[in-house]
Amino acid sequence: MTRDDELVGLDPYSLFDGEAARLGSFFSRLTSGQWSAPSRCAGWSVRDVLCHLAASEQYHCACLEGRVAAFFADGAAQGLSDLDAWNEAGVRAYDGRGEASVLDEWRESNAGTRLRFRECDGVDIDSSIGAYPARRQAFHVAQELALFSTIATFGTANDITVAELAIETFYPADDATAALLAKRPWSL
């Protein structure tokens, strides 16, 4: 379980913004052939990763609007019974749409999500496990974006700058993260 003392000095909203910017920058530079390259998610292309991120915004909206139960009920009515089915349906919902359109939708929706998380700081929001602090959920989503950034980036034949290669476990991206990692017995 996350301990609040481990998060002191870290701003989840800035982390969330940074990871979204990194993904947006990465996706913006892809050539038409790179979208179909395999990602590190078995069976998913880089395009599928973007579609998953866009589809995930629907869940984030449900959390922020207090309608997670209804969101899951709607999915169950469509026959979505497990996480794999949800993920696949989310990705397939974007079949037939151009990458630029999906990227624009994700950017717009994600920007709204990040703003609304900030507005909910200090209060609980709805989630799949019930009421959950918005601040912690923002950390969680920022971490997911960091993971998907790594999955998409390492799955393509795309030049990666040193600045983009910030694997937190080994190379902290900022002083606050470095200080946090230094407190761990496993830090380098």
C-alpha positions, -999 to +999 in steps of 0.1 A: +000+000+000+012+035-008+024+055+022+018+092+022+053+099+036+068+084+005+049+109-017+059+141+002+073+167-021+060+150-053+033+167-073+012+141-091-004+167-114+030+178-127+040+142-132+008+135-150+013+166-172+049+155-179+040+120-189+011+132-211+035+157-228+061+130-234+035+106-250+020+134-271+054+143-284+063+107-291+030+100-310+033+133-329+066+123-344+056+089-358+056+082-395+028+063-411+048+030-410+056+033-373+020+033-362+017-004-371+050-014-354+046-039-326+046-024-291+058-041-259+022-051-252+018-086-268-005-084-298-008-046-298+007-022-322+018+013-313-015+026-327-033+001-304-015+017-274-028+051-284-063+038-289-061+022-254-051+055-239-080+073-256-105+046-245-091+048-209-102+084-207-138+071-205-130+054-173-112+085-159-143+106-167-165+080-150-143+083-119-144+121-119-182+122-125-190+095-098-205+070-123-180+041-122-207+016-113-228+027-143-197+026-166-191-010-156-228-019-159-228-005-195-197-026-203-212-057-188-244-052-209-221-052-240-206-085-228-174-072-214-166-096-186-129-092-179-100-067-183-088-082-216-123-078-231-125-042-219-091-034-233-098-050-267-132-033-270-116+000-262-089-004-288-113-017-315-137+013-309-111+033-328-109+010-358-113+030-390-102+063-375-070+080-385-042+082-360-042+120-360-079+120-351-074+095-322-044+115-310-063+148-311-092+131-291-068+117-265-050+150-261-082+169-256-098+144-233-066+139-213-061+176-208-096+178-194-089+148-171-057+164-158-075+197-151-104+180-133-080+159-112-063+191-100-097+205-092-105+175-071-073+176-051-080+169-014-112+150-020-121+114-029-133+104-063-152+073-075-130+044-087-132+007-093-124+001-056-148+028-043-140+062-030-103+070-035-082+102-030-080+121-063-043+129-055-034+092-053-054+084-084-035+111-103-002+094-092-016+061-104-026+075-138+007+093-142+025+060-136+003+043-162+012+069-187+049+065-179+045+027-184+027+032-217+053+057-228+079+030-222+058+003-239+052+024-270+087+039-272+107+007-269+083-010-293+091+011-323+119+018-346+120+055-336+150+076-325+148+082-287+165+112-272+183+108-239+158+132-223+130+108-232+147+078-217+139+084-181+133+050-165+126+062-130+139+031-112+174+038-125+175+074-137+153+097-117+138+125-138+140+151-110+155+159-076+123+149-057+123+115-073+160+110-067+155+119-030+126+095-027+146+066-044+176+073-021+154+064+009+148+029-005+171+001+005+173-010-032+183+024-046+215+025-066 
